[in-house]
Amino acid sequence: MAPLLTIGEFSRMTHLSVKALRHYHDMGVLEPAAIDPFTGYRSYDATQVVPAQVIRRLRDLGMPLDSIRSVLIAPDLETRNREIAAHLGQMERQLAQTQASVAGLRALLAGPAVRPAIEYRKIPAVTALAVAQVVSAADLATWGSDAFGALSDALAKPGVAPAGASGPFGALFPGDFFELERSEITAFVPVGSPPGGFGPLEGPLDGQVRLLEIPAVEAAIAVHEGPLDDIDRTYGALGTVVAERAIGVEGPIREYYLIGFPETEDESKHRTEVAWPVFLTQ
């Protein structure tokens, strides 16, 4: 029988601190081979060195301990690789976000942005398929993808909308979403009314998708070009004009996704219309 290793020896062999080893034991990620019932001292054996080194590398990649546990207890190679691939995908998304933030910061440091063209118009009321839910800022991207997917599925159902009647997808953002980073967001897609009205389609459709009237609004409007990561620059420019003219009114800010991922994966070609509610004098 191979001799057991003290926690100090095991630490030196794996480059995991004693504190980390104790924590991994407490979290059920790496159990010692033996624990002295009188002293509580932990002992390990040599077969645990490789799993410990795997844990160290996965932690270096920022993988949560719950995911590491799933990797270590995976019943087969396919399951293990799926867990690791999911985390690598998350890392790639975080890297893309970091790169976008760096690019945005460099643009800000390069000088003030050119103020976008701003127009003023009244947006008429429309009947729309909509999904509304309280969402936190951290979950917005994932929720939005799911919500617009549900709307697309509902829109494709026979009898929901006349051919070619839908407008661009949009979303309503109440002011407290930006202030509190959490509020009820409404994702929607306008639809025309079929001959004879919607009839039995009124009310909930599939899950959270329902028919909703998006009210008319007078708005100051600017088009944001590029990814949504730096749409705050367009918000800032548009809000400045509204404040300077003292025409702002209460109500959610709207985003209309004129060109997005359904049209192209190239985010530099994305176009988002931002509509800020205002009072327009005649």
Helices and strands as residue ranges (DSSP letters): E 5-6, H 7-14, H 18-26, E 34-35, E 42-44, G 46-48, H 49-60, H 65-72, H 77-110, E 118-123, E 126-136, G 137-139, H 140-155, E 170-173, H 175-180, E 182-190, G 199-201, E 210-214, E 217-225, G 228-230, H 231-245, E 253-259, G 267-269, E 271-277
